[in-house]
Amino acid sequence: MGRRRGIMSEKTKYEFAKELGVADIVEREGFREVSSRDCGNLVRLAIEKVEKAMAEGRLNS
C-alpha cells in the first residue's frame, strides 16, 4: 500500500506547528519526530480552523 498524499500543504502544517510551539522540532527533525499528542493537537487545530472558516462562509461544505 502506498503512502497517501496529505491534504494540507507543508506550509500550512508548519504554520500550525509554530502556533502550537513545536516548529523547532519540525525544523530539526521533521514531522515524524513530533509526538503523537502534538500531532493530535495539530489535527484538532486544523479542524477548528476549517470549521470556523465554514461557519464564516469562507469555505464550501
N, C-alpha and C positions, 0 to 999 in steps of 0.2 A: 504494500500500500504506500503510495507517495505522500509526501508532505502537502498539506493543504496550504494554499496561499492565504495570507491574512487579509482581512477586510480593512483594517486600519493601516494607514501609511506609517512608515518608520518615524517620520517627523511628528505625527500625532502621538504615537506611543511615547516618544522621547519627551514631548511636552507634558504628558500625563505623569511620566516618571519624575520630571522636575517638580511638578506640583506636589507629588507625594514624597519628595525627598530621597528618591533612590536613583537619581540621574548619575551620581558619581559611580555607583556600582555598574550601571549600564555602560558608561563611558569606559571604565577599566576592563570589565569582563563580559559585557553583553547581557542581553535579557535572560539568557539561560541561567545566569547566576543570581537572579533576583529571587528572593524567597517566594514560596507558593502563597504565603499570606499576602505579600506585597503584590504579587500578580493578581490575586483575587481583588485586592483594593484597586488595582489599575482597571480591571474589568468593571467593577462597580462604578468607578468614576466615569468610565466611558458610557455606561448605560444611563447614568444620571444625566450626563450632558446631552445625549441623544433624546431622552425623554423630555428634557427641558426645551430643546430646540423644536421638537414636535409640538409641544404644548404652545409654544410661541408662534407656531405656523411656519417655521423656517425649514422644515423637512416634510416631505410627503410620507405618509404611512405605508 
